[in-house]
Amino acid sequence: MRAPETTASWHSASWQTRPAQQQPVYADNQALERIVAQLSRLPPIVVSWEIDALRARLAAAQRGEAFLLQGGDCAEVFADCESDTLAKKLKILLQMSLVLLHGLKKPIIRVGRMAGQYAKPRSADTETRNGVTLPSYRGDLVNRPEFTPEARAADPELLLRGYERAALTLNFVRALVEGGFADLHHPEYWDLGFVHQAPLKDAYERIVKSIGDALDFFEGISGHPVHEATLVDFYASHEGLHLRYEQAQTRFIPRQNRWYNLSTHMPWIGMRTAALDGAHVEYFRGIANPIGVKIGSAMDAAWLQGLVSALNPQNQPGRLTLIHRFGAKDVAAALPKAIEAVRQTGQTVLWVCDPMHGNTETTTGGIKTRRFENILKELDLAFRIHGELGSYLGGVHIELTGEDVTECTGGARGLTDQDLQRAYRSSVDPRLNHEQALELAMLIGERSHNHRNVKRGSSKP
C-alpha cells in the first residue's frame, strides 16, 4: 500500500486523490456539489476548544486516570430526533457512567454515538429481494430503507437533513446537560422506569446512595459544592464514513493553525475503510480531532503499525484510540498480537473494547442478534489480557438504546431467541436495551473491583 504523504501537503479535499470505499453513487453530481457547498457555509456543529478538551481527557484515559464510555445507536434515524427518545438515550449513558464511576473509582468520559451516526457501511452495494435488485440502504444520510427504486436512490438533500438533525440533537443534549439534568446530585432525573428486576434495582439504588453520601460528606467538610460532580461534559461521535459530508464541515482554524472536523468531536474509521492507501486514512490523518479506528482479526501487525504511524506520527497524547472488536472466540488469540504490534511502534494509544460487532450472529429464524454472555465474555477477556500484558483497557464502545427493545438475548431478564420479535426495532444491528446496558456497566465495575483486589493480594509478600 502507498504510504500517506506528509501532513504539510494535506487539505480537506486531498482524500479525493485516493480510492474511497463505501461511498454512495449519486445520479446528479451537480446537485451533490450544490448541497456540499451549502453545508460548507453552515455553522459548525461543534467547536475546536471542545475537541481539544476531549483530546486532553482521552490523554488522561491513556494514562489510566480516566475511562471512556462510548455508546449509542448502531445507526441513528431521522425519525428518532425527538425529545423523549434523545432524553432516554442520554439517561442510560448517564446511568452507566454513574455505575462505572462507582466501580472504577475514576472519572468517566461520556461520548455518545449520536448527533451524526446516520451513515452505515454495507457488506454489498446492492440488495436483492424476490428477483429485484436495488442499492443497499446506507443509512438516512444517504437513502431510505423502503425497498423501492425511489427510496434506495442516493439523495444529496439527505445530507442537509442529516446536518440539521445532528445539530438539533446535540443542541438538545447540551441544553439538558447545562441545565442540570446531568447533575450527579440528582440521578433521580435519569429514571427510565426500567427497574423490573429487583436485583438490578437494588444494586443501582445502592450505588446512587453511596455516591450521594460521598458527595454530601465532601461538601460537608469543605463547605463548598463538588463542582466536578455537578456539571458533566458530554461529547458526540460518529463514524466518519461519508467523506463529502465530513469534508463540508472541515474548517481551518487560524488561531490553532490546524484543520478540525467540526461535525463531531470524535470521528472514527471503520474496519472496511481503514486501508492505508485509502481515502479515509488520508482524510483522518489531517484533522486535529481525537480519532478512533476499529480493528479486528483481519488486521495484521504491519497494517496496524502503518495506521498508528500514519494517523499519529507525532505520538500526540489523546489523539488515537484503537477500538478492538475481535469477538469472544478470537479475542484471546488476536488481542495480544495487536498490543505487541503497537508496542513495537513506541507509540501510546487509548485501547477501547467494542464487544458488540465481533459477536453478531443470526438466529435460525434469520434474525440478527448478539448474546449478552458473549459480549460480557469478550470484555472480561479484554480486561484480563490488557492487565497481564501491562497494558490498560481505557474504555468500552457499546451499541445501546434507552428504549425497551428486544434485540440482544440474555441479560437479567434472560431474553431468548423467541423474545426478539417482540420489540426488535433496529434498522441495522442489534443493540443492548436499557436493562442490559446498565447490567453490563455493573458487571464491569464488579470485575474491576475484583481485579484490584487480586493485584493487592498478589503484591503481598
C-alpha positions as CSV (number, residue, x, y, z in Angstrom):
1,M,0.0,0.0,0.0
2,R,1.1,3.5,-0.8
3,A,2.0,5.5,2.4
4,P,0.2,8.7,3.1
5,E,2.0,11.9,2.2
6,T,3.2,14.4,4.8
7,T,0.7,16.4,6.8
8,A,2.0,19.6,5.4
9,S,0.6,18.7,2.0
10,W,-2.8,17.9,3.4
11,H,-6.0,19.8,2.8
12,S,-9.7,18.9,3.4
13,A,-10.2,17.5,-0.2
14,S,-6.8,15.7,-0.5
15,W,-8.7,12.4,0.1
16,Q,-10.2,12.7,-3.3
17,T,-6.9,11.5,-4.9
18,R,-7.2,8.1,-3.1
19,P,-9.6,5.2,-3.6
20,A,-12.7,5.7,-1.5
21,Q,-14.6,2.8,-0.2
22,Q,-18.3,2.7,1.0
23,Q,-19.2,5.9,-0.8
24,P,-22.7,6.3,-2.3
25,V,-23.1,6.9,-6.0
26,Y,-25.3,9.9,-6.9
27,A,-27.1,10.2,-10.2
28,D,-26.8,14.0,-10.2
29,N,-23.3,15.2,-9.3
30,Q,-24.2,18.9,-9.8
31,A,-26.9,18.5,-7.2
32,L,-24.4,16.9,-4.8
33,E,-21.9,19.7,-5.3
34,R,-24.6,22.3,-4.6
35,I,-25.6,20.6,-1.3
36,V,-22.0,20.1,-0.2
37,A,-21.4,23.9,-0.9
38,Q,-24.4,24.7,1.3
39,L,-23.1,22.5,4.1
40,S,-19.7,24.2,3.9
41,R,-21.3,27.6,4.6
42,L,-23.4,26.5,7.6
43,P,-22.3,27.0,11.2
44,P,-20.2,24.1,12.7
45,I,-22.0,21.6,15.0
46,V,-19.1,21.6,17.5
47,V,-16.2,24.0,18.1
48,S,-12.5,23.5,18.3
49,W,-12.0,24.1,22.0
50,E,-14.5,21.3,22.8
51,I,-12.5,19.0,20.6
52,D,-9.2,20.0,22.3
53,A,-10.8,19.4,25.7
54,L,-11.9,15.9,24.8
55,R,-8.4,15.1,23.5
56,A,-6.9,16.1,26.8
57,R,-9.4,13.9,28.6
58,L,-8.6,11.0,26.4
59,A,-4.9,11.5,27.1
60,A,-5.8,11.0,30.8
61,A,-7.6,7.8,29.9
62,Q,-4.4,6.6,28.1
63,R,-2.5,7.1,31.4
64,G,-5.1,5.1,33.3
65,E,-6.5,8.1,35.0
66,A,-10.0,8.1,33.4
67,F,-12.3,5.7,31.5
68,L,-14.1,6.2,28.2
69,L,-17.8,5.2,27.9
70,Q,-18.8,5.5,24.2
71,G,-22.3,4.4,23.4
72,G,-25.4,4.8,21.4
73,D,-27.3,3.5,18.4
74,C,-25.8,1.4,15.7
75,A,-27.3,3.8,13.2
76,E,-29.4,6.9,14.1
77,V,-32.5,7.5,12.1
78,F,-34.1,10.9,11.4
79,A,-37.4,9.8,12.9
80,D,-35.8,9.4,16.3
81,C,-34.8,13.0,16.5
82,E,-37.4,13.7,19.2
83,S,-37.0,14.8,22.8
84,D,-38.2,11.7,24.6
85,T,-36.0,9.3,22.6
86,L,-33.0,11.5,22.9
87,A,-33.5,12.0,26.7
88,K,-33.8,8.3,27.2
89,K,-30.5,7.7,25.3
90,L,-28.8,10.3,27.5
91,K,-30.3,8.9,30.6
92,I,-29.0,5.4,30.1
93,L,-25.5,6.7,29.3
94,L,-25.6,8.8,32.5
95,Q,-26.7,5.8,34.5
96,M,-24.0,3.7,33.1
97,S,-21.4,6.4,33.8
98,L,-22.6,6.7,37.4
99,V,-22.2,2.9,37.9
100,L,-18.8,2.9,36.2
101,L,-17.7,5.9,38.3
102,H,-18.6,4.0,41.4
103,G,-16.9,0.7,40.3
104,L,-13.8,2.1,38.6
105,K,-13.1,4.9,41.1
106,K,-12.0,7.3,38.3
107,P,-13.6,10.0,36.0
108,I,-15.8,8.7,33.2
109,I,-15.6,10.4,29.8
110,R,-19.0,10.3,28.2
111,V,-19.1,10.1,24.4
112,G,-22.3,9.4,22.6
113,R,-22.7,7.6,19.3
114,M,-25.1,10.3,18.3
115,A,-25.7,13.6,16.6
116,G,-24.3,12.3,13.3
117,Q,-24.4,8.5,13.2
118,Y,-26.6,8.5,10.1
119,A,-24.4,6.6,7.6
120,K,-23.5,2.9,7.7
121,P,-21.1,0.7,5.7
122,R,-22.6,-2.3,3.9
123,S,-21.2,-5.6,3.0
124,A,-22.7,-5.3,-0.5
125,D,-23.6,-2.4,-2.7
126,T,-26.9,-4.0,-3.7
127,E,-29.7,-6.0,-2.1
128,T,-31.9,-8.5,-3.9
129,R,-35.5,-9.4,-2.9
130,N,-37.7,-11.7,-5.0
131,G,-35.5,-11.2,-8.0
132,V,-35.4,-7.4,-7.7
133,T,-32.0,-5.8,-7.1
134,L,-31.7,-2.3,-5.7
135,P,-28.9,-0.3,-4.0
136,S,-28.4,-1.2,-0.3
137,Y,-29.7,1.0,2.4
138,R,-26.7,3.0,3.7
139,G,-28.4,5.0,6.4
140,D,-30.7,8.0,6.5
141,L,-27.8,10.3,5.4
142,V,-27.7,8.6,2.0
143,N,-31.0,7.0,1.1
144,R,-34.2,5.5,2.6
145,P,-34.9,2.0,3.9
146,E,-38.1,1.2,1.9
147,F,-37.4,-1.3,-0.9
148,T,-38.3,0.8,-3.9
149,P,-36.1,2.4,-6.6
150,E,-37.1,5.9,-5.5
151,A,-36.3,5.2,-1.8
152,R,-33.0,3.5,-2.5
153,A,-31.6,6.2,-4.8
154,A,-28.9,8.2,-3.1
155,D,-30.4,11.7,-2.4
156,P,-28.0,14.6,-1.7
157,E,-30.8,16.5,0.1
158,L,-30.5,14.0,2.9
159,L,-27.0,15.4,3.7
160,L,-28.7,18.6,4.7
161,R,-31.4,16.8,6.7
162,G,-28.6,14.9,8.5
163,Y,-26.8,18.1,9.4
164,E,-30.0,19.6,10.7
165,R,-30.9,16.6,12.8
166,A,-27.3,16.3,14.2
167,A,-27.4,20.0,15.2
168,L,-30.8,19.7,16.8
169,T,-29.8,16.5,18.7
170,L,-26.6,18.0,20.1
171,N,-28.3,21.3,20.9
172,F,-31.0,19.5,23.0
173,V,-28.4,17.3,24.8
174,R,-26.3,20.3,25.6
175,A,-29.4,22.1,27.0
176,L,-30.2,19.2,29.2
177,V,-26.6,18.8,30.5
178,E,-26.0,22.5,31.0
179,G,-29.4,22.9,32.7
180,G,-28.5,20.5,35.5
181,F,-30.1,17.3,34.0
182,A,-26.8,15.5,34.4
183,D,-26.0,16.7,37.9
184,L,-24.8,13.7,39.9
185,H,-26.6,15.1,42.9
186,H,-29.9,14.4,41.2
187,P,-29.7,11.0,39.5
188,E,-33.4,10.7,40.0
189,Y,-33.8,12.8,36.9
190,W,-32.4,9.9,34.9
191,D,-35.1,7.4,35.9
192,L,-36.2,5.3,33.0
193,G,-38.8,3.3,34.9
194,F,-36.9,0.3,33.8
195,V,-36.1,-1.5,37.0
196,H,-38.4,-4.5,36.8
197,Q,-35.6,-6.8,38.0
198,A,-35.3,-6.5,41.8
199,P,-31.5,-7.4,42.0
200,L,-30.7,-4.7,39.4
201,K,-32.9,-2.2,41.1
202,D,-31.4,-2.8,44.5
203,A,-27.8,-2.7,43.2
204,Y,-28.4,0.5,41.3
205,E,-30.0,2.2,44.2
206,R,-27.1,1.2,46.5
207,I,-24.7,2.8,44.0
208,V,-26.8,6.0,43.8
209,K,-26.9,6.3,47.6
210,S,-23.2,5.6,48.0
211,I,-22.3,8.4,45.6
212,G,-24.8,10.7,47.1
213,D,-23.4,10.1,50.6
214,A,-19.9,10.7,49.4
215,L,-20.8,14.0,47.8
216,D,-22.6,15.1,50.9
217,F,-19.5,14.1,53.0
218,F,-17.0,16.0,50.9
219,E,-19.2,19.1,50.6
220,G,-19.9,19.0,54.3
221,I,-16.3,19.0,55.4
222,S,-15.2,21.5,52.7
223,G,-18.2,23.8,52.8
224,H,-18.3,24.0,49.0
225,P,-20.1,22.1,46.3
226,V,-18.2,19.5,44.3
227,H,-18.2,21.3,41.0
228,E,-16.6,18.4,39.1
229,A,-19.6,16.3,40.0
230,T,-22.2,19.0,39.4
231,L,-21.6,19.5,35.7
232,V,-21.0,16.6,33.4
233,D,-19.3,17.1,30.0
234,F,-20.9,15.2,27.1
235,Y,-19.3,14.7,23.7
236,A,-20.5,13.4,20.4
237,S,-19.0,10.9,18.0
238,H,-19.8,9.1,14.7
239,E,-18.2,7.0,12.1
240,G,-16.7,9.4,9.5
241,L,-17.9,7.4,6.6
242,H,-19.4,9.8,4.1
243,L,-16.4,11.8,3.1
244,R,-18.2,14.6,1.2
245,Y,-20.3,15.3,4.3
246,E,-17.2,15.3,6.6
247,Q,-15.2,17.5,4.2
248,A,-18.0,20.1,4.1
249,Q,-17.7,20.7,7.9
250,T,-13.9,20.6,8.0
251,R,-12.5,24.0,8.7
252,F,-9.0,25.5,9.1
253,I,-8.8,27.4,12.5
254,P,-6.1,30.0,12.1
255,R,-5.5,30.6,15.8
256,Q,-4.9,26.9,16.3
257,N,-3.1,26.6,12.9
258,R,-4.9,23.3,12.4
259,W,-7.8,21.7,10.5
260,Y,-10.8,20.4,12.5
261,N,-13.7,18.3,11.6
262,L,-16.5,20.4,13.2
263,S,-19.3,17.9,12.5
264,T,-18.4,16.0,15.7
265,H,-15.9,15.8,18.5
266,M,-14.5,12.3,17.8
267,P,-15.0,10.7,14.4
268,W,-13.8,7.1,13.8
269,I,-12.7,4.9,10.9
270,G,-14.4,1.5,10.5
271,M,-12.6,-1.7,9.5
272,R,-14.0,-1.6,6.0
273,T,-12.4,1.8,5.2
274,A,-9.1,1.6,7.1
275,A,-6.9,0.8,4.1
276,L,-3.5,2.6,4.4
277,D,-3.6,4.0,0.9
278,G,-7.4,4.7,1.1
279,A,-9.3,8.0,1.2
280,H,-10.5,7.7,4.8
281,V,-7.0,7.3,6.2
282,E,-5.9,10.2,4.1
283,Y,-8.7,12.4,5.3
284,F,-8.4,11.4,9.0
285,R,-4.6,12.0,9.2
286,G,-5.0,15.7,8.6
287,I,-7.7,16.6,11.1
288,A,-6.9,17.7,14.7
289,N,-9.8,15.8,16.3
290,P,-9.1,12.8,18.5
291,I,-9.9,9.9,16.3
292,G,-10.7,6.2,16.6
293,V,-10.0,3.2,14.4
294,K,-11.9,-0.1,14.6
295,I,-9.5,-3.0,14.5
296,G,-10.3,-6.7,14.1
297,S,-8.7,-10.1,13.4
298,A,-8.2,-9.3,9.7
299,M,-5.8,-6.5,10.5
300,D,-2.2,-7.9,10.7
301,A,0.7,-6.2,12.5
302,A,2.0,-4.3,9.5
303,W,-1.4,-2.9,8.7
304,L,-1.9,-1.8,12.3
305,Q,1.5,-0.3,12.7
306,G,1.0,1.6,9.4
307,L,-2.2,3.1,10.7
308,V,-0.6,4.1,14.0
309,S,2.3,5.8,12.2
310,A,0.1,7.5,9.6
311,L,-2.6,8.8,11.9
312,N,-0.5,9.9,14.8
313,P,3.1,10.4,13.6
314,Q,3.9,12.9,16.4
315,N,2.6,10.4,19.1
316,Q,0.3,13.1,20.4
317,P,-1.4,12.1,23.7
318,G,-5.2,11.6,23.4
319,R,-5.0,11.6,19.6
320,L,-5.5,8.0,18.6
321,T,-8.0,5.4,20.1
322,L,-7.9,1.8,18.9
323,I,-11.3,0.2,19.3
324,H,-10.8,-3.6,19.1
325,R,-13.7,-5.8,18.1
326,F,-12.4,-9.4,17.8
327,G,-15.4,-11.3,19.2
328,A,-15.4,-13.7,22.2
329,K,-14.0,-16.5,20.2
330,D,-11.0,-14.7,18.8
331,V,-10.0,-12.1,21.4
332,A,-7.7,-14.3,23.4
333,A,-5.6,-15.1,20.2
334,A,-5.8,-11.7,18.4
335,L,-5.6,-9.1,21.2
336,P,-2.1,-9.9,22.5
337,K,-0.8,-9.7,18.9
338,A,-2.3,-6.3,18.4
339,I,-1.0,-5.0,21.7
340,E,2.5,-6.2,20.8
341,A,2.3,-4.7,17.3
342,V,1.5,-1.3,18.7
343,R,4.1,-1.6,21.5
344,Q,6.8,-2.1,18.8
345,T,6.0,1.3,17.3
346,G,6.8,3.0,20.6
347,Q,3.5,4.9,20.4
348,T,0.9,5.3,23.1
349,V,-2.7,4.7,22.2
350,L,-6.0,4.5,24.1
351,W,-7.3,0.9,24.0
352,V,-11.1,0.5,23.9
353,C,-13.1,-2.7,23.7
354,D,-16.1,-2.9,21.3
355,P,-17.7,-6.3,22.4
356,M,-20.6,-5.9,20.1
357,H,-19.6,-6.2,16.5
358,G,-17.4,-9.3,16.8
359,N,-20.3,-11.2,18.5
360,T,-23.0,-10.7,15.9
361,E,-24.9,-13.8,14.8
362,T,-28.1,-14.8,13.1
363,T,-30.8,-17.0,14.7
364,T,-32.3,-20.0,12.9
365,G,-35.2,-17.7,12.2
366,G,-33.0,-15.3,10.3
367,I,-32.8,-12.5,12.9
368,K,-29.5,-10.8,13.6
369,T,-28.7,-10.7,17.3
370,R,-25.9,-10.7,19.9
371,R,-25.8,-12.8,23.0
372,F,-25.1,-11.0,26.3
373,E,-22.9,-13.7,27.6
374,N,-20.6,-13.4,24.6
375,I,-20.5,-9.6,25.0
376,L,-19.5,-10.0,28.6
377,K,-17.0,-12.7,27.9
378,E,-15.1,-10.6,25.4
379,L,-15.0,-7.7,27.8
380,D,-13.8,-10.0,30.6
381,L,-11.0,-11.4,28.4
382,A,-10.0,-7.9,27.2
383,F,-9.6,-6.6,30.7
384,R,-7.6,-9.7,31.7
385,I,-5.3,-9.7,28.6
386,H,-4.5,-6.0,28.9
387,G,-3.7,-6.4,32.6
388,E,-1.5,-9.4,32.0
389,L,0.4,-7.7,29.2
390,G,1.0,-4.5,31.2
391,S,-1.4,-2.6,29.0
392,Y,-4.6,-0.7,30.1
393,L,-8.1,-1.1,28.7
394,G,-9.3,2.5,28.9
395,G,-12.8,2.3,27.6
396,V,-15.8,0.5,26.1
397,H,-17.7,1.1,22.9
398,I,-21.3,-0.1,23.1
399,E,-24.3,-0.1,20.8
400,L,-27.3,0.6,23.1
401,T,-30.6,2.3,23.4
402,G,-32.6,3.8,26.2
403,E,-35.7,2.0,24.8
404,D,-37.2,-1.3,25.9
405,V,-36.2,-3.2,22.9
406,T,-35.5,-6.9,22.5
407,E,-32.6,-7.2,20.1
408,C,-29.8,-8.9,22.1
409,T,-30.5,-12.1,24.0
410,G,-29.6,-12.8,27.7
411,G,-29.1,-10.4,30.5
412,A,-31.1,-10.1,33.7
413,R,-34.4,-10.9,32.0
414,G,-33.0,-13.9,30.2
415,L,-34.2,-12.9,26.8
416,T,-34.3,-15.8,24.3
417,D,-34.4,-16.0,20.5
418,Q,-38.2,-16.2,20.8
419,D,-38.3,-12.9,22.6
420,L,-36.5,-11.0,19.8
421,Q,-39.6,-10.4,17.6
422,R,-41.5,-8.7,20.5
423,A,-39.7,-5.3,20.2
424,Y,-36.9,-5.5,17.5
425,R,-36.6,-2.0,16.1
426,S,-33.0,-1.5,14.9
427,S,-32.7,-0.9,11.1
428,V,-29.2,-2.3,11.0
429,D,-27.5,-4.0,14.0
430,P,-28.9,-5.2,17.4
431,R,-28.4,-3.0,20.5
432,L,-28.4,-3.6,24.2
433,N,-31.6,-2.4,25.8
434,H,-31.6,-0.2,28.9
435,E,-31.5,-3.1,31.4
436,Q,-28.7,-5.0,29.6
437,A,-26.6,-1.8,29.2
438,L,-26.9,-1.0,32.9
439,E,-26.2,-4.6,33.9
440,L,-23.1,-4.5,31.7
441,A,-21.8,-1.4,33.5
442,M,-22.4,-3.0,36.9
443,L,-20.5,-6.1,35.8
444,I,-17.6,-4.0,34.5
445,G,-17.5,-2.3,37.9
446,E,-17.6,-5.6,39.8
447,R,-14.8,-7.1,37.7
448,S,-12.6,-4.0,38.1
449,H,-13.1,-4.2,41.8
450,N,-12.1,-7.9,41.8
451,H,-9.1,-7.2,39.6
452,R,-7.9,-4.5,42.0
453,N,-8.3,-6.9,45.0
454,V,-6.3,-9.7,43.1
455,K,-3.5,-7.2,42.4
456,R,-3.4,-6.1,46.0
457,G,-3.3,-9.8,47.1
458,S,-0.5,-10.7,44.6
459,S,1.7,-7.8,45.9
460,K,1.7,-9.2,49.4
461,P,4.9,-11.0,50.5
